[in-house]
Amino acid sequence: MASSLLRNQAFRSLRGCVLAVGITVMLAACENSQRQYATAIAKGDSLRIAGELSRARETYERAVALLPNRAQGWGRLGSALTALAEDREAHRALQKAHDLDPNVFEVQVALAIVLDRAGKFTSAQTHYQAAVDLRPRFAPTYYNFGYLYQQAGLYEAAAGQYRQAVQLKPDFLEALANLGYCYRRMLQPGLAVQVYRRALQLAPRETPLLIGLGQSLMDIADFTAAAEIYQQAVDSGAEDAGLFYDLGKIAQQQGREGPARSYFQRALQIDSDHAEAQHQLGMIMQAQHDLAAAEQLYRAAVQSDPDVPGPVYSLARLLMRGNRQGEGQKLMQVFRRLKEYDGRLQSQRRAVARSRGEVQPLLELGTLHREFGRHERARNAYERALRLQPGSALIRRALTALDSQAVTQ
């Protein structure tokens, strides 16, 4: 009996020893996996910093295979895939990381970038906001957030994000440049001038900044200062049709028709379909009594951009003076319709620019385009609205009605 009891105790003791050995082996394996995982993450980070993204991806894939329940590994893998523009796989990895830990800043930013590229505005907006909440003093996130709004045409919302970026990082040149652009689109040229001048203190010969400042000075009718800034841009090698067109307008203001003509011709060398330059050259030709050349230029301008009212009006007046009343009167009717469209369009664009993600201004913009038969522009406005509210039945009905109208016409 005693012998049997001893054997049972020995058996239980042996089983305990086996279990202890098993746990020790498992702990050793776990520690080994953790070491290998940490080594893979470190190596992947080094490769990514060196720009070797494909090798970094492979290294991160080894890391998540070792410890698939670590958000860090999935996040690093997703970031590498995002940089490689492999967005479908990136989204899968990043979503896995987010599911494991929703409070990882880098994952929120990468998800926002991937979703933005997929056209999912509201989802990207949500993740940028989460990133800002996690790290509220990191200027580049505000810049990215602002650019999301800017690409959607929501310039006031974009400006708010860029201001935050500049407040945190006063020498943030890209944020200053885009803030100036947004102020121009919001029809606040005085603020744009201030921002562009501040940016140019950081980069005095940056051509896009010089052009932006020149345009803003034109908007406030400071033609002398605009000409000076534009000349700096030209000296820096700028090749921009709008710049030379504006220089032509300044020369006209100063009564220098010869230089004005040269500037308009230079604008057309850069952009042969610049309707405003064609129109202004036509007016110069008409003033010099070369009516055939003027008519040719007016017609070219109308063909280049049928929605610019000025060339239509000038052509109509020229034809009516030349006893071609029938065509001239028809064009005058077109001009009146274009003038109404242009006036209402500018007003509605201001409403869109100053909105902060509301769809109503975009819907009204689409309806305006549709009323005047600009179906592609209407579709663009409705689709922009749909990106802001993907589930909106109202917007989808508007798109359906637009398709039906296009078919019947």
QUILIN-V31385 format. One record per backbone hydrogen bond with DSSP energy under -1.0 kcal/mol. NH is the residue of the N-H (numbers start at 1). CO is the residue of the C=O. E is the energy in kcal/mol with one decimal. If there is no record, write none. Layout:
BEGIN
nh	co	e
NH	CO	E
NH	CO	E
END
This chain:
BEGIN
nh	co	e
5	1	-2.4
6	2	-2.7
7	3	-2.3
8	4	-2.2
9	5	-2.6
10	6	-2.7
11	7	-2.3
12	8	-2.8
13	9	-2.7
14	10	-2.6
15	11	-2.7
16	12	-2.2
17	13	-1.9
18	14	-2.3
19	15	-2.4
20	16	-2.5
21	17	-2.5
22	18	-2.5
23	19	-2.5
24	20	-2.3
25	21	-2.3
26	22	-2.5
27	23	-2.8
28	24	-2.2
29	25	-2.6
30	26	-2.7
31	27	-2.8
32	28	-2.3
33	29	-2.6
34	30	-2.5
35	31	-2.3
36	32	-2.7
37	33	-2.7
38	34	-2.7
39	35	-2.4
40	36	-2.5
41	37	-2.7
42	38	-2.3
43	39	-2.5
44	40	-2.9
45	41	-2.5
46	42	-2.0
47	43	-2.5
48	44	-2.5
49	45	-2.4
50	46	-1.8
51	48	-1.3
52	47	-2.6
53	51	-1.6
56	52	-2.1
57	53	-2.6
58	54	-1.9
59	55	-2.1
60	56	-2.7
61	57	-2.3
62	58	-1.5
63	59	-1.7
64	60	-2.4
65	61	-1.5
66	62	-1.7
67	63	-2.3
70	67	-1.4
74	70	-1.4
75	71	-2.7
76	72	-2.6
77	73	-2.5
78	74	-2.7
79	75	-2.3
80	76	-2.3
81	77	-2.4
82	78	-2.2
83	79	-2.2
84	80	-1.5
85	82	-1.5
86	81	-2.5
87	85	-1.2
90	86	-2.4
91	87	-2.8
92	88	-1.7
93	89	-2.3
94	90	-3.0
95	91	-2.6
96	92	-1.9
97	93	-2.2
98	94	-2.7
99	95	-2.5
100	96	-1.8
101	97	-2.4
108	104	-1.8
109	105	-2.1
110	106	-2.4
111	107	-2.6
112	108	-2.0
113	109	-2.2
114	110	-2.5
115	111	-2.6
116	112	-2.3
117	113	-2.2
118	114	-1.3
119	116	-1.8
120	115	-2.7
121	119	-1.3
122	387	-1.0
124	120	-2.4
125	121	-2.9
126	122	-2.1
127	123	-2.0
128	124	-2.5
129	125	-2.3
130	126	-2.0
131	127	-2.3
132	128	-2.6
133	129	-2.3
134	130	-1.9
135	131	-2.3
138	135	-1.3
141	138	-1.1
143	139	-1.8
144	140	-2.6
145	141	-2.6
146	142	-2.7
147	143	-2.4
148	144	-1.9
149	145	-1.7
150	146	-2.7
151	147	-2.6
152	148	-1.0
153	150	-1.8
154	149	-2.6
155	153	-1.2
156	353	-2.5
158	154	-2.3
159	155	-2.7
160	156	-1.8
161	157	-1.4
162	158	-2.5
163	159	-2.5
164	160	-1.5
165	161	-2.2
166	162	-2.5
167	163	-2.3
168	164	-1.9
169	165	-2.2
172	169	-2.0
173	171	-1.5
176	172	-2.1
177	173	-2.6
178	174	-2.3
179	175	-2.2
180	176	-2.4
181	177	-1.9
182	178	-2.5
183	179	-2.3
184	180	-1.9
185	181	-2.2
186	182	-1.8
187	184	-1.7
188	183	-2.9
192	188	-1.8
193	189	-2.6
194	190	-1.7
195	191	-2.3
196	192	-2.9
197	193	-2.3
198	194	-1.8
199	195	-2.4
200	196	-2.5
201	197	-1.0
202	199	-1.2
203	199	-1.6
206	203	-1.7
210	206	-2.0
211	207	-2.6
212	208	-2.4
213	209	-2.5
214	210	-2.6
215	211	-2.7
216	212	-2.1
217	213	-2.5
218	214	-2.1
219	215	-2.0
220	216	-1.2
221	218	-1.6
222	217	-2.6
223	221	-1.3
226	222	-2.2
227	223	-2.6
228	224	-1.8
229	225	-2.3
230	226	-3.0
231	227	-2.1
232	228	-1.5
233	229	-1.8
234	230	-2.5
235	231	-2.5
236	232	-1.2
237	234	-1.8
238	233	-2.3
244	240	-1.8
245	241	-2.4
246	242	-2.5
247	243	-2.2
248	244	-1.9
249	245	-2.1
250	246	-2.4
251	247	-2.3
252	248	-2.1
253	249	-2.2
254	250	-1.6
255	252	-1.8
256	251	-3.0
260	256	-2.0
261	257	-2.6
262	258	-2.0
263	259	-2.6
264	260	-2.5
265	261	-2.3
266	262	-2.2
267	263	-2.3
268	264	-1.9
269	265	-1.5
270	266	-1.4
271	267	-2.6
274	271	-1.6
275	273	-1.2
278	274	-2.2
279	275	-2.5
280	276	-2.5
281	277	-2.3
282	278	-2.1
283	279	-2.0
284	280	-1.9
285	281	-2.5
286	282	-2.4
287	283	-2.3
288	284	-1.4
289	286	-1.9
290	285	-2.8
291	289	-1.2
294	290	-2.1
295	291	-2.7
296	292	-2.2
297	293	-2.2
298	294	-2.6
299	295	-2.6
300	296	-2.0
301	297	-2.2
302	298	-2.4
303	299	-2.2
304	300	-2.4
305	301	-2.3
308	305	-1.6
313	309	-2.2
314	310	-2.5
315	311	-2.5
316	312	-2.4
317	313	-2.6
318	314	-2.2
319	315	-2.4
320	316	-2.3
321	317	-2.0
322	318	-1.1
323	320	-1.2
324	319	-2.6
328	324	-2.1
329	325	-3.0
330	326	-1.9
331	327	-2.3
332	328	-1.9
333	329	-1.9
334	330	-2.0
335	331	-2.6
336	332	-2.2
337	333	-2.1
338	334	-2.7
339	335	-2.9
340	336	-2.0
341	337	-2.4
342	338	-3.1
343	339	-2.2
344	340	-2.3
345	341	-2.4
346	342	-2.4
347	343	-1.6
348	344	-2.3
349	345	-2.7
350	346	-1.7
351	347	-1.6
352	348	-2.1
353	349	-2.7
354	350	-1.8
355	352	-1.2
363	359	-2.6
364	360	-2.6
365	361	-1.9
366	362	-2.7
367	363	-2.3
368	364	-2.1
369	365	-2.3
370	366	-2.4
371	367	-2.4
372	368	-1.5
373	370	-1.6
374	369	-3.1
375	373	-1.4
378	374	-2.2
379	375	-2.6
380	376	-2.2
381	377	-2.2
382	378	-2.6
383	379	-2.8
384	380	-2.0
385	381	-2.0
386	382	-2.3
387	383	-1.7
388	384	-1.1
389	385	-1.9
392	389	-1.9
396	392	-1.5
397	393	-2.2
398	394	-1.8
399	395	-2.2
400	396	-2.3
401	397	-2.7
402	398	-2.0
403	399	-2.2
404	400	-2.3
405	401	-2.3
406	402	-2.4
407	403	-2.0
408	404	-2.1
409	405	-1.5
END
